Amino acid sequence: MGKKNKVFHQVGIEKIAAQGKATARVDGMIVFVKNALPGDVVDIKITKARKNYLEAIATKFHKYSTLRIEPRCSHFGICGGCRWQNLDYQYQLQYKQQEVLEAFEHIAGVSPRQIRPILPSEDIYFYRNKLEFTFSVHRWLTDQDPVADQHPPALGFHAPRMFDKVVDIYECLLQPEPSNQIRNLVRQIAFEHRFEFYNIREHSGFLRNLVIRNNLAGEFLVMLIVAQQREQDIHFILDSIAGHFPQVVSLYYMINTKKNDSYADLAPVHYKGQKYLLETLGDLKFRINPKSFFQTNTRQGYNLYRVAREFAGLSGNEIVYDLYTGTGTIALFLASQAKKVIGIEYIAEAIEDARENARLNNISNASFFVGDIKDVMDAGFFGQNGRPDVIVLDPPRAGMHKTVVEAIKYAAPRRIVYVSCNPATQARDVQLLSDMYELVVTQPVDMFPHTYHVENVALLELKH
């Protein structure tokens, strides 16, 4: 195209498109511009030239958008999170609502009978109940850092698209205190005792990750992930956390000698305190251990589940299937209004948590099964458990596999309640179901303020 590195002057940013990308037009082509907001007038430099679009960065601002606000976080623009912290929250909500509607119109080719106004988050700061931090010898340098050969290692978040570079974080506004204090204490201990931060390039070092979880009661669970079985050093760090923070009621550690940071397949070691946190949603209690899946915005998760329950329209006589049930949160939330709830999930550990949560809440009409949905939901399974009147599903970002779509069509429930964290794949799946189901209503829900991510709950009804 010959446009890479070309500079365009005084370009007006028009709108925000999918995935939070600011867009403009030059020479008749759409341009996705980093670090810009609608209403900005900027000089841009083209970084990538594709067949149908360009990518660029803003290099000079001639006029700032009236939508801009001053970001609160000192790490804004560096760590890669909270990218919309400079955008007024009401406009964040508008763009998220727009993304949901455009996904259905452009991808599925359908419009819901009704799209409800997006549900704003009750908290726009300190709303997360879980954060994971990374130790790295490779620190992402900023203008404020010392020269390269003098900088210390980092404990924080990965720099965008950098597997080895970590931004050193001293204050994060996502999780309540003492989250920052815990992380900063661990960093201080590591420096004072010369504990080696991990080098993911060479697969060497001691400290790898720090996982901090909390509940609404203000209790915290901390898990330290290390690469070497150094019991004395592990115990020293965990005992120091316990001694400084009475809010930390549960302490774990984990040994990860793999070449990547994933730990879903590893066993946490309980060191001290309670074995889990207890969280309450409405009348229900849930146990949260270091590896439990739980909505990371607890208060807004409760609102999301209430929407799902409303859309399910239960009278007490229905058989409900909860697909991708995870630890059974939605299934248990619906159980009191259903005849029977069946949860299906392919992760065995999650199903054990779901069964434990059912026992904890004395729920006897919920059953949970491990397996691939397309293999589980067959005539024999329906013969034993009954065909579903309502199916509720909350798949991963990639949406449903086509074989799962076919299994749902075979089950032919009267209603489908589809909870999604990705409106684009949700719209694609709705289109695949559209020969049998009508899209009735959608409810966008903002789970993650200051990001472009949006959840959406859709109700589909069987066509007559």
N, C-alpha and C positions, 0 to 999 in steps of 0.2 A: 504493500500500500504506500510505502514511502513516507508515512506520517510519524513513525516512531521518533521520539525526541523533539518533534516539532512543537513550537510554542504558539498558543493562541491567546490573544489579549482581550481583556474585559469581556469575558464570557459570563452570561447570566445563568445561574443554576435554577432549573425549572421546578423539579419535584424530587421526591424520594420514591424509588422503585423497589422491587423485590429485594429482600435481604439488606434493606437499609441503605442501598446505594443511591447517592445523589446523582442526578442526571442533568445533562445539558445537550445542546445540539451544535455541531460545527460542520460546515461543508455538507450539510444534509444527513450527517450520521449522528447517532446517539452516542454520547460519551458518559461513562461512569467515572465520577470524580471523587477521589478520596479527600477527606477532611473538609468537606463543604456541606452547606445547608441550602435549601431553597431560599432564594432572595439574595444570596451572596453574588457579588460580581467580582470575578477573579481572573487572573492569568493562569493558564493551565499548560502543563507539559505532558505530552502523550507518552505513556510508558509501554502500552501494548496496542497493536493494531490488528484487529480481527476482521473477518470478512464482513460482518454485519454490525460491528460496534467497535468503539475505542475505549481504552482505559487511560486515565490521567490522574495527575496529582495537582492540587492547587499550589501555585508557587508564590502568588502575590494577591492580596485582597485589596480591591479598590472600594468595595462597599460591603459592609457586614449585614447579614440578614437580621430583620427585626425579631425573628424567632429565636435568636441566640440568647443564652443566659450564661452566666459565669459558672463554670464547673467547680464543684466543691472539692474534688479529689486532687491532691498534689501530684498523683501519678497519671492523671488524665492525658490521653493521647500517646502514652508510652507503653502501658501494660497490655493494651488491646481489649480490655474489658470496658463495660459502661460507655460505649462509643457515642451514645446520645446524651451524655450528661450535660452537654452544652446546648441542648434543645429543650425548650419549655415542655413540661410534662404533658400538658393538654394537647400539644401538637404531636408528641410521640404517640398518644392514643389515637389521634386522627389518622396518622399514617399506618398504624397497625390495623385499624378498622378497614382502611382502604386496601391494604394488602390482602386481607381475607376475601373481600368482595371481588377484587380483580382476579384472584386465583380461581375462584369458581367460574367467573365469566369467561376468562381467557383459556383456562386449562380444561375445565369440565364442560364449558359451553352451556352452563345452566346458572340460573339465579335462584336463590332460596325464596320461598314465598315471603319470608320475613328474615331480616338480619337485624339482630338487636344491637343497641349501643354497647360498645366494649365495656367490660367491667374493669375499672381502674384498680390497681393494687392499693390496699389500705396503707402499706408502708412503701415508700420509694427509696429509702435507705435502710440498711441494717435488716433486710428482709430475708436473707438466706439463713438456712439452718445447717449448711455444710459447705466447707471450703477445703480444697486440697492445695498444698503448697509444695514447691520443689526446691531442693538444695542443688546448687550447681557451682562448679568452679568457674564456669563461663558466665560472667556477668554481662548483661546488656548495658553498655555504657551510655550515659546521657551527658548533656553539656555540663551538668553539675558534678560529675564524677571526676576523681583524680586521673592523672595520666595512666595509660593502659598498663604499664608495668608495675603499678602500685595499687591497683584496685583489689579489694577483698572479694571473696566469692559471694554468692547471692542466695537468699531464701525468699521466694515469692512466686510469681506466675511466669510462665513461658512468654517470651516476646512473640508477637504474631508471626506465625509460620516459621518459627525457629525451634527445632527440636532440642537444641543444646543451650541456647541463650535464655537466661532467666532475669527478669526485672526484679531488683531488690525492693521489696514492699515493706514500708514501715507503717503505713496507715491505709487500710482498706475499709470502705464505707458499706460493705455488703453484709457483714456479719456483726452481731452485737459484741460489745466487750464482755469478757476479756480476750476475745479472739486475737486482736492486735498485740495485746500484752503478752499472751502466751507465745506467739510466734517470735516476738522481739526478745523475750527471755531465752528461748531456745537458741536463737542466733547468737546472743551474748555468751551463753554457756559454751557453744561450739567454738567461738573465737577464743575465749579465755582458756579452754582446755585443748585447743588445737585439734579438735575433731575434724577429720577430713570431709569436705563436701564432695558429693559424687561427681565423677567425670564420666558422662555418658558416652563420650567418644572412645575413651580408653577402658571403660567399665572397671573403674577403680574408685576407691574412696569408701566412706562409711555411711554418712547420712544421705538418705535419698528423698523421702517425702514426709510431710506432716499433714495429717487429716484431723480437722476440728469440726465436731458436730455439736449442736445444741438443741434444746427444746424450748417451748414457750415459757416454761417455769424458770428458765435461767440456768439450767444445769448443762454441763458440758461433758463430752466424751472426746478424748484425745488419743490418736494412734500415731506412733512414731514408726516409720518404715526405714529400715537400714539394710545395708548390703552385706554386713558381716555379723557373725554371732559373737558379739562382744558384750556379754551379760553385764559386767560391772559398769561399763559406760552407758548402756541402755538404761539400767536401773538408776544410775545417777541422774540422768536427764529426766526420767519420769518422776523420780522422787522429788526433784527440784520443782517440777510443775505442780505436783500435789502440795508441796509445802508453801508455794506462793499463791495458789488459787483454790480456795475451798469450793468454788463453783464447779471445779472439775471433779466429777463424781465417779468417772470411769476412765481407766487407763489401759491401753493396749499397746503392743508392738508387733511388728511383722518383719520377717527376714525375707528380702527379695534379692536373689542372686541372678535373676534373669537379666537379659540385655535390654529390656524395656520396662516402663514404669507401671504397666497394668498389673493389678493385684487381685482380680476377680477369682483367679484360680488358686490363690494362696490362703493359708489359714492364719488368722490373727491369733495372737497369744494374749490371753487376759492376764494383766499384771496386778491391778489393784482396783478396789472399789466395786461399784455395781457392774454387772455384766452387760447392761443395756440402759438406754434412756427410755423413759416412758413419756409418750406424747398423747395428748387428748384432742380428738376432733369431734365436736358435738358430744354425744353420749358414749363414744367409743374410745378405747385406749389401744395404743400400738407400741410394740417394743421395737426400739431402734438400736441395732448393733453396728459395729464399724462398717459392715458391707451391705446393710439394708438399703433397699431402694425406697425412698420416701420423697414426696414432693418437696423441693428445696425451699419453696416459699409457703410455709405452713398455713398461714391465715388465708392466703389466696387459694391454696390447694383445697381448703375447706369450701370456699365459695365455688370452685370448679366442680367439686363432687356434688354440691347441692344442685347445680345446674343439670348435671348428668342424671340425678335422681328425679328432678322435675320432668326432664325430657323422656325418661323411661315410662312415666305415667302409670305407675304400678297401683294395683288395687288390692293386692294380697293373694291373688290366685295365679300369678304368672310364674313360669319357669324362666329364669334369667341366666344367660351365659355371659360371663365376663372373660373376654379373650385378652391375652397378654396381661393377665391379672397381677403379675408381679407378686408383691407381698399381700395381695388381697384387699387393698384399701377400698377400692370402689365396690367390690363384691360385698364386703362386710357393711359398707355404708348403705347398700340397697337391701340387705337381707331382711330387715325388719318389715319391709313393705312388700316382700315377695313370698311366694309359696316355697320356692327353692332357688338357690343360686349355685351355679357351677362355675368355678374358676379354672382356666387352663393357661399354663405357662411352661415354657421349655427349660427354665432354670430351676433345678431341683432345690437349691438352697432357698430360693424365693418362696417356693411352695411350702417348705417347712416353716418359714416365717408366717405365711398366710394361715396355716393350720394352727400355729401357736397363737396367733392373734385371734382366731375364731374361738379357741379355748379360753383365752384371756377375757373375752367379752361374752362368754356363755352363749355363743351363737351355734345352734345345732342344725340349722337348715342351709348351711354352706358347705360345699364339698370342693376339694381342690385336686387337680390332676396335672401330672407332669407329662409333657410331650409336645410334639410339633402339632399345631392346630389342624393342619390339613390331614394328618394321620389319625388324630384323635376323633374328630367329628365325622363319624361314619354311621351307617345304619345300626350297627351293633351298639355303639355308644348311646345313640338316641333311644334304642330299645331299653337300655338299662336305666337311663337318666331322664328320658323324656325329651321331646323336641323343644327348642327354645321359643317362647313367645316374644321375648326381647333379647337382643344381643347388644352388649356394651363392649366397646373395644378401645384400647389406648395403645396403639402400636408404636414402635420406635420411629425416628425421624424419616426413615426410608419408606414408611407406610407398609401396606400389606403386600405379601407375595400374591401373584395371580391365583395360585392354588388355594390360598386362604379365601380370596374373593369367591371362588367357585364353591368352596365348602360352605360359605355363608349363604350363597344362593340356594344350595342344596337344602340347607336347614330352613330357609324361607321364613324367618321370624316376621311378625307383624311390624315391629319397629326395630331400628338400628340406631343406637346412640354412639356416635363416633367422636372420640376425644383425640385431638391431634396437637402435636407441637410443631407441625410443619404444614401450613395451609396448602402448599403446592402439591405435596404427595396426597394429602387428604382429598383435594379436588380431583386429582387423577383417579383415586379409588372410587370416589362418588360417581365419576363418569363411567367406570367399569360396572357399577351397580345400577346405572340409570335405566337399563331396560326393564328392571323389576321394581326399582324404588324411586320415589319422589323425594327431593330435597325440600323439607318443610320449613325448617328454621335453623339459624346458626347463632351462636353466642360467642363472640371473641372474648378472651380473658387475658388480661395482662399479668403474666406471672413474673416477668423479669424487666422491671423498669430500667430505663437508660440503655437498653439493648433493643435491637430490631426484632427479637424473637417474640412470637405471639402464639398463644394456645387458642384453639377453637373447638367448640362443641357443636356438632351437627346432628340434627334429628332427621332420619329418613323413614318413610312409611311405605309399606308394601302397596303397590298399585293394584287396583281392583280389576 
